[in-house]
Amino acid sequence: MVARIAVRAAQEALAEHAATSPLHAELAPPHASATVGGGTARLGLTLDLPYPTNLADASRAVQNHVGERVAQLTGMRITEVTLAIEHLVLSEGLEHRRVH
């Protein structure tokens, strides 16, 4: 249940990031795992990010949003949110650009 909430929160964070970008990428749905005990949870996410993007900023935004949202919805203290970036997905509109 906690992992499913984390997936939904990651999708929200990625949608917010896409809304602020002029380019759009088709990203695969994220996957999540959760280790829960004693009112705390550690979350692991595997996801794709659009390219180009600032990886540090995008990763931090996803981690913060997921941690806050899962804590809000479950009442648990989130001690860690780790990310594994599986793919960088080329944004639409870039495939026809060339470097001269």
N, C-alpha and C positions, 0 to 999 in steps of 0.2 A: 504494500500500500504506500509506504513512504517513497519507494523508488518511482512509483507511478506519478506521485505528486511532484517529485524532482524532475521527471521528464516533462511534465506539463509546464513547470516553472521555467525550464530551459527553453522550451518552445516560445514562451512569452518573452523571455529575454532576447532570443534571436529575432523574434518579430519586431521588437522595439528597435533593435540594432538595424534591421533591414529598412524600417520606416524612416530612419535618419540618413540612409544611404541612397544616392541617386541611381545606383546599380542594383540589380536583383539577381539572386542566385537560387537555384533549386537545391535545397539542402535535404539530405536524408534525415529522418527523425532521429533525435538523440536516444541513447540508451543509458540507463542508470542502474546503479546498485546501491544498497543501503545496508549499513551495519548499525543495528539499533540495540540499545541496552541502557538501563538506568536513567531513562528520560533524556538520553542524548542520541544523536545519530551522526555517523560519518557517511558522506555521500561521494560516489564516484560517477562521473559522467563521461561518456564517449560521444563525440559529436563532430560535425563538419562545420567549417566556417567559410564564409565567402572570401574570395580573393579578388581584388586586393582588400585588405583590412589591416588595421593595427592590431596585431595578435595580442599584445599585452593588454591593451584597453578592452578589447572584445572579451578576452578571457576573464579579466577582472570583473567586468560588468555581468557576465553570466554567473560567475561564482557568487558575487554579492547578491544578485537577484534571487538565485536559487536558494541560497542559505536563508535569506530573509523570508522568502515566500513559504518555504517548507516549515520554518520555525513558526510562522504566523498560522499556518493551516493545521499543524500537528500539535503545537504547544511544546515541542521538543527543543532542546538546545542543540544547534548544529555546530559540531566541533571542527568539521573539516569538509571542504568541497574540493575534490580533485578533478581535474579535467584531462582527458586524452583527446587531442585533436587528431581525428582519423584522416580527414581529407581537407584540403583547401579547394573550394569549388569556384571555378571561373565564373565571374558575374556576367550576365547577359550584357551585350553592348561592347564587350572587350574582344570578342573573337574576331572581329574584323579590323582591329587596330594593328598597325605595323610600326615597328621601329625602323627609322631610316638612318 
